[in-house]
Amino acid sequence: MKRKRRTASIGLATLLVAGCGGGGIGEDIGNAFGCALSNCKESNTVSTDNVSPRFTVTQQAGVIHVDAWLSQSANLLTTLMPSPGDSLTASDGDAAAVPLRDSTGGQRMRWERDFNDAGAQPRVTINFVRNGTVYPNTVSFPRPIAIAAPTGTLQIRRSAGTVDVALNAPDLPKPPGLAADASCSRSDHSSFTATAIGLSPLADETDPRLFHLSTLRLDDALNQASVSANQNNPLTAPVASCTLKLVWTVTQNGTVDAALNQHGWIIATRSVNQAASYDATR
């Protein structure tokens, strides 16, 4: 019986590795499972008009970072692995394009590149290349953003109802996103941490730079994160206080080559961090 179970396990591992383009048992089996969950396919099995670029570029401290992967049509659950004849390259501005690097240890699932560029609104092009034909996808960064007011650490009390934040962000292409990284204490003196807690600020109706954050919605989001961090225990004590990093993010959509699938995207993203403290007892 033990031998049969072991044979079946090896057979499954072999199947997973082969399905992900691996070379057999010698490949990393853990990576094979990750590929299987991402429904990997060789890119040369998909026509050009079904190749969907999923490209994001960010800029921080004078460095542009390119993060890229491919999927099929509108299906976010399929990852296309560039096959022989297909590749990904990128360029900063009018510079020559350079190959992207595989960031998944040879699995061909995700690709990246860094460029040194501290410009205010760089333009980045990421290319899908098939048999020498280049399909360019281009985006320009939105203007840099900053916290205009309040200065220093934002003090948030639950009883306040709303708090206001003004961004120095002229001509925003779309309303900013907001997420919080939190280090919190509960009323029973236990603690937890959570990252990327989604929040929904409201834009001011008259001042496009001003945004309103509901303290009650913030409290609800923090308590949901607390319960999740406590293995979804419904008896989790309520949040008492938190140290927060608020991350304000603006994005700019670029242009996907017309020959590629238009469910794809290329997006430039900028973020600015704001320190905050939250007191649920006041």
PALUMGU-558241 format. One record per residue: z, x, y of N, C-alpha, C in turn. Coordinates in Angstrom, 2 decimals. Each point is the difference from the previous one (the first is absolute). Layout:
PALUMGU-558241
Z	X	Y	Z	X	Y	Z	X	Y
...
***
This chain:
PALUMGU-558241
0.00	0.83	-1.21	0.00	-0.83	1.21	0.00	0.86	1.26
0.79	1.06	0.02	0.05	0.87	1.16	-1.35	0.62	0.26
-0.68	0.41	-1.10	-1.31	0.63	0.19	-0.98	-0.98	0.59
0.02	-1.25	-0.41	-0.93	-0.99	0.53	0.24	-0.22	1.49
1.27	-0.11	0.42	0.29	-0.22	1.41	-0.48	1.18	0.83
0.22	1.22	-0.52	-0.40	1.19	0.74	-1.52	0.05	0.13
-0.73	-0.36	-1.08	-1.45	0.01	0.05	-0.51	-1.02	1.00
0.63	-1.17	0.02	-0.42	-1.03	0.95	0.22	0.45	1.42
1.12	0.68	0.26	0.30	0.47	1.35	-1.02	1.02	0.45
-0.35	0.95	-0.90	-1.00	1.00	0.36	-1.34	-0.66	0.25
-0.33	-1.01	-0.81	-1.26	-0.70	0.20	-0.07	-0.67	1.36
1.12	-0.63	0.42	0.04	-0.65	1.29	-0.15	1.02	1.12
0.71	1.11	-0.11	-0.08	1.04	1.03	-1.42	0.53	0.11
-0.65	0.22	-1.16	-1.37	0.50	0.01	-0.93	-0.99	0.69
0.18	-1.29	-0.29	-0.84	-1.03	0.59	0.17	-0.03	1.51
1.27	0.10	0.46	0.26	-0.04	1.43	-0.62	1.19	0.71
0.16	1.19	-0.59	-0.55	1.19	0.63	-1.51	-0.06	0.04
-0.61	-0.43	-1.10	-1.45	-0.10	-0.03	-0.50	-1.01	1.01
0.72	-1.13	0.12	-0.41	-1.02	0.95	0.10	0.45	1.44
0.81	1.02	0.27	0.16	0.50	1.36	-0.84	1.23	0.25
-0.89	0.33	-0.89	-0.87	1.15	0.20	0.64	1.30	-0.39
1.09	-0.06	-0.76	0.69	1.22	-0.41	-0.69	0.67	-1.16
0.58	1.14	-0.42	-0.64	0.76	-1.05	0.74	-0.06	-1.31
0.97	-0.90	-0.18	0.67	-0.11	-1.29	1.49	0.09	0.15
0.70	0.21	-1.13	1.45	0.02	-0.04	0.58	1.05	0.93
-0.74	1.11	0.20	0.51	1.07	0.85	0.18	-0.40	1.44
-0.62	-1.08	0.45	0.18	-0.47	1.38	1.40	-0.55	0.18
0.42	-0.15	1.25	1.32	-0.53	0.32	0.04	-1.49	-0.33
0.78	-0.38	-1.01	0.03	-1.39	-0.44	0.59	-0.91	1.08
0.96	0.51	0.76	0.55	-0.80	1.09	-1.06	-0.36	1.01
-0.87	0.96	0.34	-1.10	-0.29	0.92	-0.96	-1.01	-0.61
-0.18	0.07	-1.32	-0.89	-0.94	-0.65	0.50	-1.42	0.14
1.31	-0.20	-0.15	0.55	-1.34	0.19	-0.23	-0.48	1.42
0.17	0.90	1.00	-0.23	-0.39	1.39	-1.43	-0.42	0.22
-0.93	0.73	-0.61	-1.40	-0.34	0.12	-0.30	-1.34	-0.67
0.61	-0.23	-1.16	-0.24	-1.26	-0.69	0.46	-1.18	0.83
1.13	0.15	0.67	0.51	-1.08	0.84	-0.89	-0.24	1.21
-0.74	1.03	0.41	-0.90	-0.14	1.14	-1.41	-0.40	-0.42
-0.21	-0.29	-1.28	-1.30	-0.44	-0.50	-1.11	0.95	0.45
0.10	1.25	-0.42	-0.96	1.03	0.41	-1.38	-0.27	-0.59
-1.03	0.31	0.82	-1.38	-0.07	-0.46	-0.76	1.18	0.57
-0.96	0.49	-0.74	-0.88	1.03	0.53	-0.88	-0.61	1.09
-0.13	0.72	1.12	-0.72	-0.58	1.14	-1.48	-0.18	-0.29
-0.57	0.83	-0.89	-1.44	-0.13	-0.25	-0.34	-1.20	-0.88
1.01	-0.78	-0.40	-0.26	-1.25	-0.71	-0.13	-1.17	0.96
0.16	0.27	1.31	0.01	-1.06	1.01	-1.11	0.25	1.00
-0.76	-1.02	0.35	-1.06	0.15	0.99	0.59	0.30	1.37
-0.79	0.63	0.85	0.48	0.42	1.31	0.56	-1.17	0.81
-0.64	-1.15	-0.09	0.45	-1.13	0.81	1.28	-0.63	-0.54
0.52	0.50	-1.11	1.30	-0.45	-0.52	1.08	1.06	0.14
-0.33	1.13	0.64	1.00	1.04	0.27	0.72	-0.34	1.30
1.31	-0.22	-0.09	0.80	-0.36	1.17	0.84	1.18	0.45
-0.27	0.56	1.18	0.86	1.07	0.51	1.36	-0.55	0.41
1.07	0.75	-0.29	1.35	-0.32	0.45	0.52	1.26	0.69
-0.35	0.13	1.28	0.22	1.24	0.72	0.98	-0.23	1.15
1.03	0.85	0.08	0.98	-0.07	1.09	0.17	1.39	0.59
0.00	0.09	1.33	0.24	1.27	0.67	1.18	-0.17	0.96
0.86	1.01	0.04	1.16	0.00	0.89	0.01	1.31	0.76
0.73	0.02	1.12	0.13	1.22	0.78	1.46	0.19	0.39
0.52	1.18	-0.26	1.38	0.31	0.35	0.13	1.49	0.26
0.65	0.32	1.11	0.27	1.40	0.37	-1.28	0.85	-0.03
-1.09	-0.56	0.53	-1.23	0.75	0.10	-0.79	0.16	-1.28
0.35	-0.78	-1.03	-0.69	0.08	-1.29	-0.50	-1.39	-0.39
-1.28	-0.08	-0.31	-0.58	-1.24	-0.53	0.05	0.08	-1.52
0.52	-1.06	-0.62	0.05	-0.06	-1.47	-0.91	-1.11	-0.49
-0.87	0.34	-0.93	-0.92	-0.95	-0.63	0.53	-0.36	-1.37
0.13	-1.29	-0.27	0.38	-0.49	-1.33	-1.09	-0.97	-0.45
-0.57	0.25	-1.18	-1.17	-0.77	-0.42	0.04	-0.33	-1.48
-0.48	-1.19	-0.33	-0.27	-0.36	-1.39	-1.10	-1.04	0.00
-0.51	-0.32	-1.16	-1.10	-0.94	-0.13	0.39	-1.13	-0.94
-0.45	-1.19	0.34	0.17	-1.12	-0.93	-1.32	-0.73	-0.15
0.01	-1.05	-0.79	-1.23	-0.73	-0.30	-0.01	-1.34	0.72
-0.96	-0.21	0.87	-0.15	-1.24	0.73	1.31	-0.38	0.68
0.47	-1.25	-0.20	1.25	-0.44	0.63	1.22	0.28	-0.86
-0.20	0.62	-1.15	1.07	0.16	-0.99	0.86	1.22	0.32
1.20	-0.26	0.53	0.92	1.09	0.32	0.68	0.57	-1.24
-0.15	-0.66	-1.14	0.66	0.44	-1.22	-0.88	0.91	-0.85
-1.18	0.34	0.51	-0.88	0.92	-0.70	-0.16	1.27	0.84
0.15	1.15	-0.64	-0.21	1.29	0.66	-1.23	0.66	-0.58
-0.95	0.33	0.87	-1.19	0.72	-0.42	0.25	1.50	0.11
-0.27	0.71	-1.06	0.15	1.45	-0.03	-1.37	0.62	0.22
-0.18	0.80	1.07	-1.31	0.61	0.22	-0.49	0.77	-1.21
-1.19	-0.40	-0.51	-0.61	0.61	-1.17	-0.97	1.09	0.45
-0.49	0.82	-0.92	-1.02	0.98	0.38	-1.15	-0.67	0.74
-0.34	0.54	1.16	-1.01	-0.60	0.87	0.60	-0.75	1.15
1.26	-0.42	-0.12	0.72	-0.69	1.08	1.11	0.90	0.53
0.25	-0.05	1.31	1.07	0.80	0.58	0.43	-0.60	1.33
1.09	0.53	0.56	0.53	-0.42	1.29	0.12	1.22	0.89
-0.48	-0.12	1.24	0.12	1.06	0.99	0.48	-0.62	1.31
0.43	0.85	0.94	0.47	-0.51	1.28	-0.27	1.02	1.09
-0.09	-0.48	1.23	-0.19	0.88	1.15	0.83	-0.51	1.17
0.43	0.95	0.83	0.73	-0.30	1.23	-0.98	0.14	1.15
-0.28	-1.11	0.68	-0.97	0.05	1.08	-1.38	0.37	-0.51
-0.63	0.97	0.69	-1.35	0.40	-0.35	-0.03	1.23	-0.92
1.15	0.40	-0.52	0.05	1.15	-0.89	-0.67	-0.32	-1.33
-0.34	1.05	-0.73	-0.63	-0.19	-1.32	0.99	-0.66	-0.97
-0.52	-0.85	-0.87	0.84	-0.67	-0.98	0.47	0.98	-1.06
1.23	-0.20	-0.46	0.58	0.84	-1.06	0.49	-0.91	-1.12
0.05	0.50	-1.24	0.44	-0.84	-1.12	1.46	-0.40	0.13
0.33	-1.20	-0.46	1.39	-0.40	-0.12	0.59	0.60	-1.26
1.33	0.17	0.00	0.71	0.58	-1.14	0.64	-1.10	-0.83
-0.06	0.14	-1.30	0.66	-0.93	-0.92	1.51	0.17	0.13
0.69	-1.06	0.41	1.46	0.08	0.16	0.74	-0.56	-1.20
-0.73	-0.27	-1.10	0.62	-0.60	-1.18	-0.09	0.91	-1.21
0.00	1.29	0.22	0.07	0.95	-1.11	-1.17	-0.07	-0.95
-1.20	-0.23	0.52	-1.18	-0.03	-0.85	-0.38	-1.37	-0.52
0.76	-1.02	0.35	-0.34	-1.35	-0.47	-1.13	-0.65	0.77
-0.32	0.54	1.19	-1.09	-0.52	0.84	0.29	-1.39	0.54
1.26	-0.33	0.16	0.36	-1.33	0.46	0.22	-0.08	1.51
0.43	1.10	0.62	0.32	-0.01	1.43	-0.37	1.36	0.58
-0.45	-0.03	1.27	-0.58	1.19	0.60	0.55	0.18	1.41
0.08	1.25	0.47	0.59	0.26	1.31	-0.62	1.22	0.65
0.26	0.13	1.30	-0.40	1.17	0.78	0.75	-0.02	1.32
0.34	1.17	0.52	0.64	0.12	1.31	-0.92	0.74	0.95
0.03	-0.43	1.28	-0.72	0.68	1.06	0.97	0.26	1.15
-0.08	1.17	0.58	0.79	0.30	1.19	-0.72	-0.58	1.22
0.59	-1.03	0.59	-0.61	-0.66	1.16	1.09	-0.75	0.74
0.30	0.44	1.22	1.02	-0.65	0.82	-0.61	-0.89	1.06
-1.30	-0.32	-0.13	-0.68	-0.82	0.99	0.59	-1.39	0.11
-0.22	-0.62	1.16	0.58	-1.33	0.25	-0.65	-1.09	-0.84
-1.31	0.08	-0.20	-0.70	-1.01	-0.79	-1.07	0.64	-0.88
0.42	0.74	-1.02	-0.98	0.65	-0.87	-0.86	-1.02	-0.75
-1.18	0.46	-0.38	-0.90	-0.81	-0.82	-0.15	0.69	-1.35
0.19	-0.76	-1.06	-0.05	0.55	-1.36	-1.04	-0.76	-0.80
-0.77	0.74	-0.78	-0.99	-0.60	-0.89	0.33	0.40	-1.44
0.05	-0.98	-0.88	0.22	0.25	-1.43	-1.24	-0.50	-0.73
-0.59	0.87	-0.79	-1.26	-0.31	-0.66	0.17	-0.25	-1.49
-0.67	-1.03	-0.48	-0.25	-0.13	-1.44	-1.39	0.57	-0.24
-0.08	0.96	-0.91	-1.26	0.68	-0.27	-0.42	-0.29	-1.43
-1.22	-0.50	-0.16	-0.54	-0.29	-1.34	-1.35	0.69	-0.16
-0.04	0.94	-0.92	-1.25	0.72	-0.30	-0.67	0.53	1.26
0.80	0.55	0.91	-0.52	0.61	1.21	-0.17	-0.94	1.17
0.07	-1.31	-0.22	-0.09	-0.96	1.09	1.37	-0.25	0.59
0.12	0.11	1.32	1.29	-0.09	0.68	0.16	-1.40	0.61
1.14	-0.62	-0.28	0.33	-1.31	0.56	1.23	0.18	0.89
-0.20	0.13	1.33	1.12	0.33	0.90	0.79	-1.23	0.44
1.30	0.20	0.11	0.92	-1.04	0.48	0.83	0.64	1.11
0.00	-0.60	1.19	0.52	0.67	1.19	1.05	-0.86	0.71
1.05	0.69	0.52	1.02	-0.69	0.77	0.50	0.93	1.10
0.36	-0.59	1.14	0.65	0.73	1.09	1.43	-0.48	0.13
0.91	0.91	0.32	1.40	-0.36	0.12	0.25	-0.86	1.24
0.95	-0.93	-0.10	0.45	-0.66	1.23	0.75	1.01	0.86
0.22	-0.36	1.25	0.71	0.91	0.90	1.43	0.23	-0.47
0.58	1.15	0.33	1.40	0.25	-0.37	0.93	-1.06	0.58
1.07	-0.29	-0.74	0.99	-0.98	0.45	1.35	0.67	0.14
0.87	-0.62	0.80	1.34	0.52	0.21	0.93	-1.16	0.31
1.29	0.20	-0.19	1.00	-0.99	0.39	0.24	0.13	1.50
-0.29	-1.04	0.74	0.21	0.02	1.46	1.42	-0.40	0.37
0.55	-1.00	-0.71	1.36	-0.47	0.27	0.48	-0.82	-1.19
1.29	0.07	-0.31	1.02	0.81	0.68	-0.06	1.47	-0.44
0.54	0.87	0.80	0.08	1.40	-0.38	1.25	0.22	-0.86
-0.02	1.04	-0.80	1.15	0.27	-0.87	0.04	-0.95	-1.18
1.15	-0.03	-0.66	0.17	-0.83	-1.19	0.11	-1.47	0.38
-0.79	-0.83	-0.66	0.03	-1.44	0.25	1.21	-0.61	-0.68
0.86	-0.66	0.78	1.20	-0.64	-0.53	-0.31	-1.47	-0.28
0.18	-0.40	-1.25	-0.34	-1.38	-0.41	1.25	-0.68	-0.54
0.34	-1.13	0.61	1.10	-0.84	-0.50	-0.58	-1.29	-0.56
0.52	-0.45	-1.11	-0.52	-1.21	-0.62	0.08	-1.19	0.95
1.07	-0.07	0.78	0.21	-1.14	0.90	-0.96	-0.03	1.17
-0.74	1.07	0.23	-0.88	0.06	1.17	-1.15	-0.99	-0.09
-0.42	-0.31	-1.19	-1.13	-0.93	-0.16	-1.34	0.72	-0.01
-0.29	0.75	1.05	-1.21	0.80	0.06	0.29	1.31	0.73
-0.77	1.02	-0.32	0.00	1.24	0.78	-1.46	0.28	0.37
-0.19	0.64	1.15	-1.34	0.26	0.51	-0.30	1.50	-0.03
-1.22	0.32	-0.36	-0.48	1.38	0.01	-1.35	0.02	0.70
-0.14	0.92	0.95	-1.27	0.18	0.70	-0.67	1.27	-0.50
-1.27	-0.11	-0.36	-0.79	1.13	-0.46	-0.93	0.48	1.11
-0.12	1.29	0.12	-1.01	0.58	0.88	-1.28	0.13	-0.82
-0.71	-1.12	-0.11	-1.16	-0.05	-0.89	-1.09	-0.85	0.64
-0.78	0.60	0.90	-1.05	-0.77	0.67	-1.13	-0.38	-0.95
-0.54	-1.18	0.22	-1.20	-0.44	-0.73	0.18	0.07	-1.52
1.10	-0.57	-0.50	0.21	-0.02	-1.44	-1.14	-0.75	-0.69
-0.60	0.58	-1.07	-1.07	-0.71	-0.69	0.50	-1.26	-0.72
1.29	0.00	-0.37	0.61	-1.16	-0.65	1.51	0.15	0.15
0.78	-1.07	-0.21	1.46	0.13	0.12	0.55	1.05	-0.96
1.05	0.71	0.40	0.55	1.05	-0.86	0.73	-0.58	-1.20
0.05	0.76	-1.06	0.87	-0.32	-1.13	1.35	0.66	0.22
1.01	-0.52	-0.67	1.34	0.55	0.14	0.69	0.00	-1.36
0.58	1.14	-0.36	0.78	0.10	-1.22	1.25	0.83	0.30
1.00	-0.13	-0.86	1.26	0.70	0.22	0.42	0.76	-1.24
0.46	1.22	0.20	0.74	0.73	-1.02	1.48	-0.15	0.35
0.83	-0.35	-0.98	1.37	-0.40	0.29	1.00	0.74	-0.88
1.11	0.37	0.62	1.18	0.50	-0.73	1.16	-0.89	0.44
0.52	-0.82	-0.94	0.88	-1.10	0.38	1.33	0.01	-0.76
0.98	-0.63	0.63	1.27	-0.30	-0.64	0.12	-1.51	-0.12
0.58	-0.45	-1.12	0.25	-1.42	-0.21	1.43	-0.33	0.39
0.31	-1.28	0.03	1.35	-0.44	0.39	1.07	0.41	-1.00
-0.39	0.32	-1.22	0.96	0.46	-1.00	0.10	1.52	-0.03
-0.58	0.67	1.01	0.03	1.45	0.18	-0.91	0.75	-0.98
-0.80	-0.71	-0.77	-1.04	0.66	-0.79	-1.18	0.32	0.93
-0.95	0.77	-0.50	-1.11	0.41	0.85	-1.31	0.01	-0.78
-1.10	0.08	0.73	-1.32	0.09	-0.63	-0.98	0.55	1.02
-1.14	0.44	-0.49	-1.11	0.40	0.86	-1.26	-0.74	-0.43
-0.89	-0.18	0.93	-1.27	-0.68	-0.28	-1.05	0.53	0.96
-1.24	-0.01	-0.43	-1.09	0.48	0.84	-1.08	-1.07	0.13
-0.74	0.11	1.10	-1.17	-0.85	0.25	0.33	-1.49	-0.11
1.10	-0.40	0.64	0.35	-1.43	0.06	-0.90	-0.65	1.05
-0.81	-0.93	-0.41	-0.94	-0.62	0.92	0.67	-0.93	0.98
-0.36	0.14	1.27	0.52	-0.85	1.06	-1.18	-0.60	0.77
0.27	-1.06	0.76	-1.09	-0.72	0.68	0.35	-0.22	1.47
-0.24	1.00	0.85	0.27	-0.21	1.43	-0.99	-0.97	0.60
0.43	-0.70	1.04	-0.86	-0.94	0.69	-0.46	0.61	1.32
-1.30	-0.12	0.27	-0.54	0.51	1.26	0.42	-0.92	1.15
0.31	0.59	1.14	0.32	-0.77	1.19	-1.27	-0.71	0.50
0.15	-1.21	0.49	-1.17	-0.79	0.40	-0.64	0.50	1.29
0.75	0.74	0.81	-0.53	0.43	1.29	-0.17	1.51	0.13
0.83	0.77	-0.71	-0.06	1.46	0.09	-0.46	0.57	-1.34
-1.23	0.51	-0.10	-0.52	0.46	-1.29	0.73	1.23	-0.56
0.83	0.64	0.82	0.74	1.18	-0.48	1.35	-0.36	-0.59
0.45	-1.27	0.18	1.36	-0.39	-0.35	0.02	-0.78	-1.31
1.01	0.33	-0.85	0.12	-0.66	-1.29	1.46	-0.40	-0.23
0.18	-1.17	-0.64	1.32	-0.58	-0.22	0.31	0.03	-1.50
1.18	0.51	-0.32	0.44	0.07	-1.39	1.19	-0.93	-0.18
-0.13	-0.98	-0.91	1.07	-0.93	-0.30	1.09	0.71	-0.80
1.23	-0.05	0.52	1.10	0.65	-0.73	0.35	-0.78	-1.27
-0.24	-1.30	-0.02	0.28	-0.79	-1.20	-1.01	0.34	-1.11
-1.26	0.19	0.39	-1.00	0.40	-0.99	0.28	1.41	-0.49
0.43	0.87	0.90	0.38	1.34	-0.41	1.15	-0.04	-0.99
1.01	-0.82	0.30	1.15	-0.11	-0.89	-0.43	-0.51	-1.38
-0.89	-0.98	-0.02	-0.49	-0.54	-1.27	-0.76	1.06	-0.78
-0.86	0.78	0.67	-0.77	1.04	-0.67	0.91	1.09	-0.56
1.04	0.37	0.74	0.92	1.03	-0.47	0.80	-0.50	-1.20
0.42	-1.25	0.03	0.75	-0.54	-1.13	-0.87	-0.17	-1.24
-1.26	-0.36	0.19	-0.90	-0.05	-1.15	-0.17	1.38	-0.62
-0.14	1.03	0.86	-0.11	1.36	-0.50	1.28	0.43	-0.70
1.13	-0.45	0.51	1.29	0.33	-0.60	0.12	-0.59	-1.40
-0.37	-1.26	-0.16	0.06	-0.65	-1.31	-0.95	0.69	-0.97
-1.20	0.34	0.48	-0.96	0.69	-0.86	0.54	1.36	-0.44
0.64	0.71	0.93	0.56	1.31	-0.34	1.18	-0.11	-0.96
0.62	-1.18	-0.07	1.14	-0.24	-0.87	-0.42	-0.76	-1.26
-1.20	0.33	-0.50	-0.52	-0.58	-1.24	-0.07	-1.53	0.07
-0.34	-0.50	1.19	-0.20	-1.43	0.22	1.23	-0.84	-0.33
1.17	0.58	0.18	1.25	-0.72	-0.24	0.22	-1.02	1.13
0.01	-1.30	-0.30	0.15	-1.01	1.06	1.37	0.04	0.67
0.98	0.67	-0.61	1.34	0.07	0.58	0.19	1.25	0.87
-1.08	0.67	0.33	0.07	1.20	0.84	0.63	-0.34	1.35
0.93	0.82	0.43	0.67	-0.22	1.29	-1.00	0.14	1.15
0.20	-0.74	1.08	-0.95	0.05	1.12	0.05	1.34	0.72
-1.10	0.30	0.67	-0.10	1.23	0.78	0.94	-0.07	1.19
0.69	1.11	0.26	0.91	0.08	1.16	-0.61	0.81	1.14
-0.58	1.16	-0.33	-0.58	0.85	1.04	-1.04	0.92	-0.62
-0.92	0.48	0.83	-1.08	0.86	-0.48	-0.40	1.01	1.07
-0.41	1.14	-0.47	-0.76	0.93	0.83	-1.46	-0.16	-0.39
-0.85	-0.22	1.01	-1.39	-0.35	-0.27	-0.97	1.00	0.62
-1.10	0.18	-0.67	-1.17	0.63	0.60	-1.09	-1.06	0.04
-0.31	-0.47	1.20	-1.07	-0.98	0.17	-1.32	0.75	0.14
-0.99	-0.40	-0.77	-1.31	0.65	0.01	-1.03	-1.00	0.52
-0.45	0.24	1.24	-1.03	-0.83	0.62	-1.36	0.62	-0.32
-0.94	-0.81	-0.48	-1.28	0.52	-0.47	-1.15	-0.80	0.59
-0.98	0.71	0.52	-1.24	-0.64	0.46	-1.15	0.55	-0.84
-0.99	-0.83	-0.23	-1.14	0.39	-0.82	-1.31	-0.34	0.69
-1.02	0.73	-0.38	-1.36	-0.25	0.49	-0.95	-0.01	-1.19
-0.73	-1.10	-0.17	-0.97	-0.08	-1.08	-1.27	0.74	0.39
-0.57	0.71	-0.97	-1.27	0.68	0.22	-1.15	-0.74	-0.65
-1.11	0.69	-0.16	-1.23	-0.60	-0.52	-0.30	0.55	-1.39
-0.13	-0.92	-0.96	-0.39	0.34	-1.36	-1.52	0.00	-0.09
-0.57	1.02	-0.64	-1.45	0.08	-0.13	-0.55	-1.29	-0.61
-1.11	-0.47	0.56	-0.56	-1.30	-0.39	-0.42	-0.05	-1.46
-0.27	1.16	-0.61	-0.44	0.01	-1.39	1.15	-0.10	-0.98
1.24	0.19	0.49	1.18	-0.11	-0.85	0.56	-1.41	0.07
0.95	-0.30	-0.88	0.57	-1.34	-0.04	0.85	-0.24	1.24
-0.22	-1.14	0.63	0.65	-0.27	1.29	1.42	-0.53	-0.14
0.51	-0.08	-1.23	1.43	-0.25	-0.18	0.81	1.28	0.19
-0.68	1.13	0.11	0.69	1.26	0.22	0.44	0.14	1.45
0.69	1.12	0.28	0.47	0.24	1.36	0.13	1.49	0.27
-0.03	0.32	1.29	0.45	1.29	0.49	0.84	-0.30	1.23
1.25	0.48	0.01	0.98	-0.37	1.01	0.67	1.25	0.55
0.14	0.04	1.33	0.78	1.06	0.65	1.34	-0.60	0.43
1.07	0.70	-0.29	1.35	-0.52	0.22	0.83	0.97	0.82
0.71	-0.54	0.99	0.96	0.78	0.78	1.37	-0.67	-0.09
1.06	0.81	0.00	1.36	-0.54	-0.05	0.88	0.72	1.00
1.03	-0.71	0.45	1.05	0.60	0.82	1.33	-0.51	-0.52
0.98	0.89	-0.11	1.30	-0.34	-0.54	0.99	-0.30	1.12
0.90	-0.95	-0.27	1.04	-0.38	0.95	1.33	-0.08	-0.73
0.99	0.75	0.49	1.34	-0.06	-0.60	0.70	-1.28	0.45
0.72	-0.62	-0.93	0.72	-1.24	0.32	1.26	-0.09	-0.86
0.95	-0.76	0.49	1.20	-0.31	-0.78	0.17	-1.52	0.00
0.49	-0.51	-1.12	0.16	-1.45	-0.16	1.44	-0.33	-0.35
0.55	-0.98	0.70	1.37	-0.47	-0.24	-0.05	-1.48	-0.30
0.26	-0.35	-1.27	-0.06	-1.42	-0.40	1.30	-0.73	0.31
1.02	0.71	0.43	1.32	-0.63	0.22	0.18	-0.44	1.46
-0.95	0.32	0.84	0.14	-0.31	1.43	-1.18	-0.78	0.53
***
